[in-house]
Amino acid sequence: MPYSGLSAIWSTVLAFYRNHEVVNYDEVGVPAEEHILVVRVAGKGGVDLGSQAALGEYLEGRHYEQLFTWPEQETVVYLVGSRQ
């Protein structure tokens, strides 16, 4: 499960509950396969990943679908399609 702009605590919690390695987009880039992406609304450097244009560029033009938001944590969860 990739993420961007989340703390180390978030990544540890996600890895534990999903029993799956968590990948940081900022460190390894966007994975080729379909995946779930968890992002903070305001990412690294103040990039607004909540906007369609910024998110589309960040995801390299892939199809994505918002699954849900968690406004209290300024977090959004997306299903991101695989690279074509």
N, C-alpha and C positions, 0 to 999 in steps of 0.2 A: 504494500500500500504506500504509494508515494505521498509526499506532503511538501508544502512550501510555506515558509514563514512561521512555523510552529516551534515551540520550545522543545528542548530535549525531553522534558517530562511527558509532553504529548506523544512524542514518538515512542517512548518506552511503554506508555499505557496502550497505545494502538497496537504495537507489536505483541504485547502480552495478550490482550483480549482477542485479537484476530489470529494469534498463533502464526504469524507471517512476518517476514522481514519487512521493515519499513525503509523506504528509499527516499532520500532527500533530493528533490529536483535541483536544488542549488549546488549539490555536490556531484551528482552523476547524470543530470539531465533527465529528459522525459523518456520513460521506458517504452519499448517498441510495442509491447502487448497491451491489450485492454486492461484497465485498472481503475481503482477508486482513488480519487485525489481529494485530500483534505487541505484547505487553504485558509489562511487568515484573510479577511476582507482587504486589509492593507498589508501588502507583502513587503519584502525587503526593499529598502530604499524608498518606501512610500508608494510603490506601484499598486494601483487599485485593481486587484484581481477580480473585483466584483463587476468591472465593466466588460462588456462583450468584446470590445476591440483588444484590450490588454490580455484578457484570458485567451482569446483566439490566437494571438501572437505567441503567448507563453506556451500554448499547447501545439504550436507549429501547424496550425490549420486543421487539426483533427476534430472529428465530431465529438461533442461532449454534451452531457445532460445533467442539469442540477438535480440532485436527489433530495437534499434538504439543507436548511440553514439552522444555525444555532446562534441567534443574535446576541445572546448574553456573552458568548465567547468570541464574537466577531468571526465566526467560522462558517464556511460553506463546504459541502461535500458534493463532488461530481463523479459521474461515471464517464471515463474518457475512453474513446475508441482506440483501436490499434492503429499503428502506422500503416498506411496503404502502400 
